[in-house]
Amino acid sequence: SIAPAQLEDNYNFEDALLVGCMLITMLKHADRLKIACLAQLVNVIAPIMTEENGKAWKQTIFYPFMHTSVFGRGVALNPIISSPKYDSKDFTDVPKLESAAVFNEENDELTIFAVNRDLKEGLLLECDIRNFEGYKVVEHIVLENDDLKQTNSAQATPVAPHANGNAAFDNGIVTAFLSKLSWNVIRLAKK
C-alpha cells in the first residue's frame, strides 16, 4: 500500500510523452540495447498504482510502455525522418517528431510509433511504406491531453488513449495528422 502523500506523486501527461520518446530511442538502438526493464510494476514510481483494499489504476506512463511492449515486437526499422525543429534551453535543432517503426514478420504487422513534441500545433506525418505491399491501416491509437500536468487517479483516468486517430494509407504512403503533444501508435497489417 502507499501513503496518501505518495499518491500526490502520480506521473502526469508530460511524463507519458517523455517515456514514449525514451521507448522510441530504445527501439532506434535495438541493435545495441540488449535488455531494459521497468524498475517497479506496482506503486512507488510505477505505471500501475493501488490503494490498500481499494482500487487500482493506470498511470499516464503505463500506456506508451504497454503499447511498445505489445506492438513493438519484431525487427526495429531505421526510419529516415525529416521534421521541423525547435530550440530548447539546453539543445538546438530538436526534432518536433520522434518516431520509430517495428516490423513483425510473423504476424504480418508494421507498427509506427510517433510523438509530436510541438507545444502548439499538430504535425503531418508521412511515411513511405511502398515495400509493404498489401498492408492497410488497422488502428491509430492516440494519447493526448491539453494539460501537460494532468494525472490519473483512483477516482478518474483523464489521460487514456483512444483509437480515433486519422491515419490513412494510399499509394504506398501512410499519412496521419498528429495532434500537438501526442503519443501515436499506427498499426498496419496485411489484409
Secondary structure, DSSP 8 states (H G I E B T S, - for coil): ---HHHHTT--BHHHHHHHHHHHHHHHHTTTT------S-SBSSS-SEEE-TTS-EEE-TTHHHHHHHHHH--SEEE-------EE--SS-SSEESEEEEEEEETTTTEEEEEEEE--SS--EEEEEE-TTSTTEEEEEEEEEE-S-TT-B--SS---S--BS----EEETTEEEEEE-SSEEEEEEEEE-
